[in-house]
Amino acid sequence: MLVAIATVSATVLISVGIQFVFNSVMQVQPNVSVHYLAKLPLQVVYQSVGLILFGWFFFLLTTAVRSTLVSIVTLFLYMLLVPNLGGFDLKNLMLLTVSKIYNTSAATMDVASGESTNLIVGYVVIFVVFAVLTFCVYKWDKKRLCPKL
């Protein structure tokens, strides 16, 4: 978990550094009238939580089935082939949240919107499901590794 947080933080810092050097070398003067700049901390937290949720789920899946290939195929199927599963689907919640915290007015294509649901209840349900899943995988893996305990 700390490695994921450190990786995201390092990527953000390197990206900002590269952009700063590029702007200095090319003499680009950025437009400082950015309306969504106040939402930047919320956007970073949202991206980090999304990354951690997906990482958490696929870590649990890999622990349960003991195969990284199954996790990779599952991620591919879930993100690209499985349609939106409704109000408490993580993809649906992310689609609803994106338009609230990001400026999507400059997008060159239409941003898909999710099925309407209560975001707070949806994220609480996701966290409860993940907690129950974590507990079940922990108990199952413990029983599999130490059957006499």
Contacts in CASP RR format, 6 or more apart in sequence:
PFRMAT RR
TARGET T0000
AUTHOR 0000-0000-0000
METHOD contacts of the structure
MODEL  1
MLVAIATVSATVLISVGIQFVFNSVMQVQPNVSVHYLAKLPLQVVYQSVG
LILFGWFFFLLTTAVRSTLVSIVTLFLYMLLVPNLGGFDLKNLMLLTVSK
IYNTSAATMDVASGESTNLIVGYVVIFVVFAVLTFCVYKWDKKRLCPKL
1 52 0 8 1.000
4 51 0 8 1.000
4 52 0 8 1.000
4 55 0 8 1.000
5 48 0 8 1.000
5 52 0 8 1.000
8 47 0 8 1.000
8 48 0 8 1.000
8 51 0 8 1.000
12 44 0 8 1.000
22 28 0 8 1.000
23 29 0 8 1.000
23 30 0 8 1.000
35 103 0 8 1.000
36 43 0 8 1.000
36 102 0 8 1.000
36 103 0 8 1.000
39 101 0 8 1.000
39 102 0 8 1.000
42 101 0 8 1.000
43 101 0 8 1.000
43 102 0 8 1.000
46 97 0 8 1.000
46 101 0 8 1.000
50 94 0 8 1.000
53 90 0 8 1.000
53 126 0 8 1.000
53 130 0 8 1.000
54 75 0 8 1.000
54 90 0 8 1.000
56 130 0 8 1.000
56 134 0 8 1.000
57 130 0 8 1.000
57 133 0 8 1.000
58 71 0 8 1.000
58 74 0 8 1.000
58 75 0 8 1.000
60 133 0 8 1.000
60 134 0 8 1.000
60 137 0 8 1.000
61 70 0 8 1.000
61 71 0 8 1.000
61 74 0 8 1.000
62 68 0 8 1.000
62 70 0 8 1.000
62 71 0 8 1.000
63 137 0 8 1.000
63 141 0 8 1.000
64 137 0 8 1.000
64 140 0 8 1.000
64 141 0 8 1.000
65 71 0 8 1.000
78 91 0 8 1.000
79 91 0 8 1.000
84 91 0 8 1.000
84 92 0 8 1.000
84 95 0 8 1.000
84 114 0 8 1.000
84 115 0 8 1.000
85 91 0 8 1.000
85 92 0 8 1.000
86 92 0 8 1.000
86 115 0 8 1.000
86 117 0 8 1.000
87 93 0 8 1.000
87 115 0 8 1.000
87 116 0 8 1.000
87 117 0 8 1.000
87 122 0 8 1.000
88 117 0 8 1.000
88 122 0 8 1.000
88 125 0 8 1.000
88 126 0 8 1.000
90 126 0 8 1.000
92 114 0 8 1.000
92 115 0 8 1.000
92 117 0 8 1.000
93 117 0 8 1.000
93 119 0 8 1.000
93 122 0 8 1.000
93 123 0 8 1.000
93 126 0 8 1.000
95 111 0 8 1.000
95 112 0 8 1.000
95 113 0 8 1.000
95 114 0 8 1.000
96 113 0 8 1.000
96 114 0 8 1.000
96 116 0 8 1.000
96 117 0 8 1.000
96 119 0 8 1.000
97 119 0 8 1.000
98 104 0 8 1.000
98 111 0 8 1.000
99 111 0 8 1.000
99 113 0 8 1.000
100 119 0 8 1.000
104 111 0 8 1.000
142 149 0 8 1.000
143 149 0 8 1.000
END
